[in-house]
Amino acid sequence: MALSYHFSFKAKAETPPATLEQFLRQVESSAITMGFGPTLVLNAVFETDERIAFARRLTSGLPLEDVRLSGTVSPANGQLWHHDHVHGSGRVIPKQAIVLVLTDALGTEVCLGFFRYPQLIVDVSGRPIAETGVNGNWIQREFLDTPDPRYRKLIRMFADAGFLESEHDEYV
């Protein structure tokens, strides 16, 4: 059984992308001082197939339960990864991200920041079939399988800025 450090970030929907980017640049500066590198602050919109594929490298997507669809109704393309018609679950693809990508000494990349997801999942005709429940907020729900205290210091910066929604550290 592996231990994990779970956390979630949230910024209100009306938070300007520039504000989030500026905050992440401050976190990046601290991360560099702590020995992470290379680092990258990224503000990206995922509107093409290539960019959606890139988004998949940054996040597993927002879990969405109870997306139960009849046999002939399907979500429009580009909204869900791993949609399971039988169990009614899937992963919502983000529309935009403002994130900090960190690389540790072993070359492991970690992404910290904010993703914007659609509020509705629609079918191929554009009719709403499920709500995501994010209300336009910028969010990230993630976990790390490492006891490295540097990550906890960086997450503390999110807390100090009012962006930490929750955390659970199985290492303590």
N, C-alpha and C positions, 0 to 999 in steps of 0.2 A: 504494500500500500504506500503510495507516494503522498507526501505532505504538500500542501499548496498554500499560497498567499492569495486570497481572493479580494478584489476591490472593484468598486464601480464609481465612475465619475459622472457628474451631471452639471451642465450649464444651461441656464434658461434659454428658451427658444429665441428670445430677443437679444441675446448676447452677440455682439458683432464678431464676425470671424477675425477681424484684426485684433480684437481684444484677446481672443484665445491664442492667436499666433504670438502676440507679444508675451503673454504669460509663458507659453511653451519655450520661447527663446530664453527666458530667465531660468527655467528648469534646465534647459540645454546647457547653459553656462555652468550651472552647478554640477551637472552630470559630467561635463568635460573635466572639471576640477577633481571630481571623484575618480577619474580614470577611464570613463567610457569614451569610445571613439572607434571609428567615425560616428558622427551623429548627423541627424538631418531633421529639420522642421519642414513639414510638408502640408500644403493647403491644396487639396485636390478635389475635383468634381469627377464622379464616376458616371460618365454618360455614353461611353462607347464600350463595345465588347472587350477591347484591349484594356481599358481602364477598369472595367468590372473585374476582369481577371486579376489585375493588380490589386484591387480592393480585397480580393480573396486572400492575398498574401499578407495583408495588414490585419485582417480580422476574420473570425469564423462567422460573423454576422450576428444579428440580433435573434435570439430564440423566439419563436412564435408557436404557441401551442393552440390546439383546437381550430386549425385551419381545415375544417372538414368540408370537403367538396364532393358533390355528386360526380358520377362517372363522366358526365359530359362537360362539366364546368372546370376550367383550369385557370390558374393565375396567368396574367399576361407575362411574356418573357421579360427577363431582366429584373425580377423582383425577389425571387427566392432561390436559395441553394438548398439542396437536400430535401425537397418537399416530399413528404411521405403521405400519400393519399389514404393509406390504411389507418395510420395512427393520428393523422391530422396535425402534423408538426412540420416545421421547416425553419430555415434560417433566412432572415430578411437581409437583403443586400443594401449596404449603405449608399446614399446618394452623394454624400460629401464627407470629407474628413479633414480635420486639422490635427495633426499628430506629430509627436517627437519619436523618431526611430533611434534607438540606442544600440550600440554594438559593444559587447564586453570583450575581454581579452581572448576568449575562446572563439570569437566570431559569432556568438549567438545574438540574434536581433530581437529586441523587444519594442513594442509599439505602445506608447502612452499618449492619450489625448482624447479627442472628441469626435464622434461620428454622428452624422445626421441621417436619420432613416425616414422613409415615407410614413405618413400617418395612416394611409390606407393601402391595402392590397386590392388590386382590381383584377377582374377577369379580362379575357381577350376583347370583350366589347366595351371595356372601360367602366363596368359596374362594380361598385365596392363589394368585396366578399369577406373582408376581415379588417379589423383595426389593429394597429401595432401597439397602441397605448403609449407612444412616446411623446405625443402632443407637441411635436416640433422641437423638443429639447435636444441638445447635444449630449450624447451619452457614450460611455464605454463600460462594458462589464467584462472583466478579464481575470485571469489568475496566472501566477508564476509558480513554478516548481523549483524554488531556490530559497535558501536561507540568507542569501546575500543582503546584509543590512543597508547597502547603498540604495536598493530599490525602496526600502521602507522610508529612507530619508527623502527620496524624491516624491513618494506618495504623500508624505507629510507636507510637502510644499503645496500639493493639490488641496489638502485639508485646510491649510492655513489660508488659502485663497478662497475657500468656500466651495470648492468643486468636488470634494470627496463625499459621495452619497453613502457608501458603506465599505467596510473592510472586515475580513476575518482571516486571522493568521494562524494556521495550524502548526506553525513552528514554535509557538510560545506555549 
